[in-house]
Amino acid sequence: MSLRSLRPSKYVLSEEQKRMYASEKLMNFRWIAKVMATYSPYTLSPADFAPAEVQQYISSIGQFAEVAYSVMPVEFLFENLTTMLEPTFPLEGYESFRDAIFVAAFVGRVADVPGYITYRSQAKQLIVAFTGTASAMQAFYDIRALKHSHPSRRGKVHSGFWKLYKGIKAFALEGIRKGLAQHDVQELVITGHSMGGAVSQLLLLDILRDENLVPVGSLPIKLVVFGAPRSGTKGLVKYWGELVDKRREKCGEDSIIEYSVKTYNDGVPALPPRYFGYRHYVQTPFYFLHGNLYRIPPSESEYTSFHVSSDESKDPEKLVSLPIHPRGGHNYYNGRDMEKLLRRANWVDRAIKKGGDWKEGYRVRFEKYNNHK
């Protein structure tokens, strides 16, 4: 048996990777990870690999969470979906959008938090996606970590995230009702990255608390969040678990499934620090590293960093020797560079505002960027 430790910092960057990191504009919270994150005493290994179908599912839903950040109007994106999916355009490689149909888009009353709802006709999924932090005002609410009593009286919630959620709740529920009424929905998915993950969890908590909010009945519900911060106290997290168990007892084990993913060098899941009293809702999260997705044992659910060992004799095909994003970070989930998507979306938005042929305007910006590199 060959057992070795995967140490991301030892990889030598290719020229393409150097250009990628030199182009970073967004906060990746690597320094937060170094200062705030704690390593679990448990070492992940190939024995902890998530099933391939689970990793593929999580990655496919992640595409919708990432697109929630886009500055261009969501309606425009769907109206021009065929073009957007072409090579060099923003959704290149985002194949989960092939059968996606626009349902609704909305902006919250607090800090202008956007979200949207889409229906995938082949998978028969209704997907609710919330953006992560994209403005200074939203960041203000992110750090507003005072405790606010949850309406359930079962614990307290992060006051900033609660305020953001309350500002968008009615619009999200209205969109879900619309999607359920218009389409043959066989699965409801709630997803978000970063702050969007916190908002997603608060929405699901409300749906589980009150069956009258939206007519989901026994419809399978899946939560898929990436790099989500802590937002509930121990009491509220315990209440979450009770509601999940109650739904499973009533509607079946698969009636609700929770996927919460952390990744190497992402400091956001370490926030707010545990000594603030907050905890993560999902007790069986995942850890993404170098193309592999690992199940985190429930006993280690509050840890945000892990040492990983590779057993090459166990599953050599799943081990990645040359990672695409060796430095990790908040915007590198599922093997994708979110900055690449957002950079291209910004070019589309600028081309639209400039007027004329937006496709030609986009191509000019694309060529200018690549020639500059």
Secondary structure in CASP SS format (residue, H / E / C, confidence):
PFRMAT SS
TARGET T0000
AUTHOR 0000-0000-0000
METHOD secondary structure of the structure
MODEL  1
M C 1.00
S C 1.00
L E 1.00
R E 1.00
S E 1.00
L C 1.00
R C 1.00
P H 1.00
S H 1.00
K H 1.00
Y C 1.00
V C 1.00
L C 1.00
S C 1.00
E H 1.00
E H 1.00
Q H 1.00
K H 1.00
R H 1.00
M H 1.00
Y H 1.00
A H 1.00
S C 1.00
E C 1.00
K C 1.00
L C 1.00
M C 1.00
N C 1.00
F C 1.00
R H 1.00
W H 1.00
I H 1.00
A H 1.00
K H 1.00
V H 1.00
M H 1.00
A C 1.00
T C 1.00
Y E 1.00
S C 1.00
P C 1.00
Y C 1.00
T C 1.00
L E 1.00
S C 1.00
P H 1.00
A H 1.00
D H 1.00
F E 1.00
A C 1.00
P C 1.00
A H 1.00
E H 1.00
V H 1.00
Q H 1.00
Q H 1.00
Y H 1.00
I H 1.00
S H 1.00
S H 1.00
I H 1.00
G H 1.00
Q H 1.00
F H 1.00
A H 1.00
E H 1.00
V H 1.00
A C 1.00
Y C 1.00
S C 1.00
V C 1.00
M C 1.00
P C 1.00
V H 1.00
E H 1.00
F H 1.00
L H 1.00
F H 1.00
E H 1.00
N C 1.00
L H 1.00
T H 1.00
T H 1.00
M H 1.00
L C 1.00
E C 1.00
P C 1.00
T C 1.00
F C 1.00
P C 1.00
L C 1.00
E C 1.00
G C 1.00
Y C 1.00
E H 1.00
S H 1.00
F H 1.00
R C 1.00
D C 1.00
A E 1.00
I E 1.00
F E 1.00
V E 1.00
A E 1.00
A E 1.00
F E 1.00
V E 1.00
G C 1.00
R C 1.00
V C 1.00
A C 1.00
D C 1.00
V C 1.00
P E 1.00
G E 1.00
Y E 1.00
I E 1.00
T E 1.00
Y E 1.00
R E 1.00
S C 1.00
Q C 1.00
A C 1.00
K C 1.00
Q E 1.00
L E 1.00
I E 1.00
V E 1.00
A E 1.00
F E 1.00
T C 1.00
G C 1.00
T C 1.00
A C 1.00
S C 1.00
A H 1.00
M H 1.00
Q H 1.00
A H 1.00
F H 1.00
Y H 1.00
D H 1.00
I C 1.00
R C 1.00
A C 1.00
L C 1.00
K E 1.00
H E 1.00
S E 1.00
H C 1.00
P C 1.00
S C 1.00
R C 1.00
R C 1.00
G C 1.00
K E 1.00
V E 1.00
H E 1.00
S H 1.00
G H 1.00
F H 1.00
W H 1.00
K H 1.00
L H 1.00
Y H 1.00
K H 1.00
G H 1.00
I H 1.00
K H 1.00
A H 1.00
F H 1.00
A H 1.00
L H 1.00
E H 1.00
G H 1.00
I H 1.00
R H 1.00
K H 1.00
G H 1.00
L H 1.00
A H 1.00
Q H 1.00
H C 1.00
D C 1.00
V C 1.00
Q C 1.00
E E 1.00
L E 1.00
V E 1.00
I E 1.00
T E 1.00
G E 1.00
H E 1.00
S C 1.00
M H 1.00
G H 1.00
G H 1.00
A H 1.00
V H 1.00
S H 1.00
Q H 1.00
L H 1.00
L H 1.00
L H 1.00
L H 1.00
D H 1.00
I H 1.00
L H 1.00
R H 1.00
D C 1.00
E C 1.00
N C 1.00
L C 1.00
V C 1.00
P C 1.00
V C 1.00
G C 1.00
S C 1.00
L C 1.00
P C 1.00
I E 1.00
K E 1.00
L E 1.00
V E 1.00
V E 1.00
F E 1.00
G C 1.00
A C 1.00
P C 1.00
R C 1.00
S C 1.00
G E 1.00
T E 1.00
K H 1.00
G H 1.00
L H 1.00
V H 1.00
K H 1.00
Y H 1.00
W H 1.00
G H 1.00
E H 1.00
L H 1.00
V H 1.00
D H 1.00
K H 1.00
R H 1.00
R H 1.00
E H 1.00
K H 1.00
C H 1.00
G C 1.00
E H 1.00
D H 1.00
S H 1.00
I E 1.00
I E 1.00
E E 1.00
Y E 1.00
S E 1.00
V E 1.00
K E 1.00
T E 1.00
Y C 1.00
N C 1.00
D C 1.00
G C 1.00
V H 1.00
P H 1.00
A H 1.00
L C 1.00
P C 1.00
P C 1.00
R H 1.00
Y H 1.00
F H 1.00
G C 1.00
Y E 1.00
R E 1.00
H C 1.00
Y C 1.00
V C 1.00
Q C 1.00
T C 1.00
P C 1.00
F E 1.00
Y E 1.00
F E 1.00
L E 1.00
H C 1.00
G C 1.00
N E 1.00
L E 1.00
Y E 1.00
R E 1.00
I C 1.00
P C 1.00
P H 1.00
S H 1.00
E H 1.00
S C 1.00
E C 1.00
Y C 1.00
T C 1.00
S E 1.00
F C 1.00
H C 1.00
V E 1.00
S E 1.00
S E 1.00
D E 1.00
E C 1.00
S C 1.00
K C 1.00
D C 1.00
P H 1.00
E H 1.00
K H 1.00
L C 1.00
V C 1.00
S C 1.00
L C 1.00
P C 1.00
I C 1.00
H C 1.00
P C 1.00
R C 1.00
G C 1.00
G C 1.00
H C 1.00
N C 1.00
Y C 1.00
Y C 1.00
N C 1.00
G C 1.00
R C 1.00
D C 1.00
M H 1.00
E H 1.00
K H 1.00
L H 1.00
L H 1.00
R H 1.00
R H 1.00
A H 1.00
N H 1.00
W H 1.00
V H 1.00
D H 1.00
R H 1.00
A H 1.00
I H 1.00
K H 1.00
K H 1.00
G C 1.00
G C 1.00
D C 1.00
W H 1.00
K H 1.00
E H 1.00
G H 1.00
Y H 1.00
R H 1.00
V H 1.00
R H 1.00
F H 1.00
E H 1.00
K H 1.00
Y H 1.00
N H 1.00
N H 1.00
H H 1.00
K C 1.00
END
